[in-house]
Amino acid sequence: MIKNIKKHFWHYSVYAIIFGGGLLLILLNRHDNNLQALLIVMIAMLYFIWSMVHHYVHHRLHYKVVIEYILIVILGTLLSLFLFR
């Protein structure tokens, strides 16, 4: 696992920025539920886009991977919307 993290350090760094920055923005805007919902959707879209870039760069982008990430993004978005409401 550590070897994989070292190999893809910059890709994982972008994930950390997306989720860390997104969580910070959600917490800073806890008074505005509509903005939180928008931020959750934007975080999910950025996660999906960066995941596709990551798989494309490493020549592992196949339709099964795209479908898997779409389902993960939908599930994560719905769970997050439920938790932050």
Protein Blocks (a to p, Z undefined) as FASTA:
>chain_A
ZZmmmmmmmmmmmmmmmmmmmmmmmmmmmmbmklmmmmmmmmmmmmmmmmmmmmmmnopa
cfklmmmmmmmmmmmmmmmmmmmZZ
